[in-house]
Amino acid sequence: MRSVKLPFSPWHLLLMPLALLFVLPLVQMVLTSFMSSAEINQFPPKLIPTALHLEGYRALLAETPVLTWLGNTVLVSAISVLGHLILCSTAGYGFARLKFAGRGPAFLAVVATVMIPMQLLMIPTYLMFARIGIVDTLAAAFVPWLASAFGIFLMRQFFLSLPGELEEAARLDGAGTWRTFISVVLPLARPALATLTVFTLLSSWNDLLWPLVAISDDHRFTLQVGLASFQGTRRTEWSQLMAGNVIATVPLIVAFLVAQKRFVATMAFTGLKG
């Protein structure tokens, strides 16, 4: 009996149902954002709206500074991503290629900070920010995201996977360390930089706990803090909340789709060398 050759990998038979489990909540969120308040509170709950109601989006735009929150989130995430790309790539290259005293212990110390819970650092960080006067400003939201131990580790692992002969050839042509890093290494690190961008964007965009502590002015809220304010003790405006969640989710989906190929390429490269 001849075996049937599938036009796709057999793993897709398992991954497709799993993907549906993750997609269905997103689809339901979008559908709920177009329901009226009566349909949302109806029992048994409806899965598909009878008509496309925009009252949730209208109320969101009219009653809340959601566009200001969106602008704050974009600004915080953009600065966080830029800081990660600059600081983590230079630190990762230094740990991967430059030889200096204490390189190994210093790298272990950096990676060890991953094990420190964020809640343990919140009070000293808040006190430090209060002394320098950036509490209740957007700077308080993006300064902790300018670099991370994970980003340094990711870039170091990728740089270790690159052949050293390329850098040696650049040095033979008279290029210094910075010129080699900028002109030779960074162009080859685009997959890793794209992956770092996605991870940093996800983390800074979805950060709730720290901005909730450091920012109290509602016009300086990020999207996540603003959406959290919708859930009251007596009543929750679900149509507005779902509309806000759609606005907060769509940019992340677009960013992941744009960087998807480079994200997969980095996962394949970073495991080659330890």
Disulfide bonds with the S-S distance in Angstrom:
none
